[in-house]
Amino acid sequence: MGNVNDSLTNLMQCDGSMCAALVDSNSGMTLGRVGTGMDLDLAAAGNTEVVRAKLKTMKSLGLNDSIEDILITLGKQYHVIRPIAAKTGLFIYLVLDKAKANLALARRACQEAESGLVV
């Protein structure tokens, strides 16, 4: 178990990690952030809309399920969004350099960060 900064710092050990944040999807605000390469406050607010849209769509479709993670693949980056199951309204946001990252290991690291996170 670790605090927010410890969990995010551990997440940055993944190959290709550029930056990571813990985000409150109710407000779009970051609760913690590490790394460089982009404006994480702006990214957090934008990806909050992604999470809200997916949840709304799932509700409209009558899907009785939860989001495990959302992957956005860009030309040079992977963006992984992982809602915190035990703390509704929070998600981990990880940005990876696509050329250096192992996506499977990064998803696993997000899962481990989620399970070890103390908020």
PyMOL commands that set and color helices and strands:
alter all, ss='L'
color gray80, all
select helices_A, chain A and resi 4-11+40-60+103-116
alter helices_A, ss='H'
color red, helices_A
select strands_A, chain A and resi 17-24+29-35+70-73+77-83+90-97
alter strands_A, ss='S'
color yellow, strands_A
deselect
rebuild
show_as cartoon
